[in-house]
């Protein structure tokens, strides 16, 4: 096939595609982190975890959620 009919991707288009894929993955990761946080805060099984470990995880997850939301502009 002749290269005359093959559209070459420019860097800007590739950047947009990368950003879109990255944002989708970040949103999915954010959804999972919010489910983890909900489990630790509201589920009786989450309460069964040791208090120190549970509190540490809650703090880490809340920090990660805040950073992801800031990155996404939410």
N, C-alpha and C positions, 0 to 999 in steps of 0.2 A: 504494500500500500504506500502510496506517495505521502510524504510528510506534509504536503500542502493541505491535506485534509485532517491532519492530527492536531488537535488543539493542545498547545503547551500550557501547562498550569503556570501562572505567574506566582511570584513569592507572596503577594498580597492575598491572593485567593487561598493559597496553601496555609497562610497564617490564620485566615478566618476559619478554615476547616479545622485546624488544630485547636483554636480557641473554642469552637463549638463542641468538639469532642471532649476537650478538657472540662468545659462547664457541665456537660451531661454527666461525666464521671464524678465530678465534685458534688453535683446535686444528689446523685445516687448515694455517694459516701455520706453526705450530710443526712439524708433520710435514715440511713442505717445507724448513724451516731445518735440521732434523735430517738430512735427506737430503743437503743441501748440505755440512754438516759432515762427514758420513760420506764423501762424495766427496773432500773436501779432505784428510781424514786417511788414507783407506785405498785410494783408487783410484790406480793408476799415472799416469793422466792428470792427476789432481789434483796429483801430485808434480811434474809438468812445469811448473807455474806458478812464477814467480819466488818465491824464498824469502821475501823481505820482504813482497811483496804477499799471498802465501799465509798467512803468519803473521798479518798484519793482518786478513785476512778471517776467519781462524779465531777470533781474539780477538773481533771484532765479532759474529760469529754466536753464539759461546758466551755473550756478554753478553746478546744479544737473547733467546736461548733461556731463560736463567736468569730474565730479567725476565718473559717470557711465562708460564713455569711458576709464578712467584710470583703473578702476576695471576690465574691460573686455580686457584691453591691446590694445585698438584701437588707 
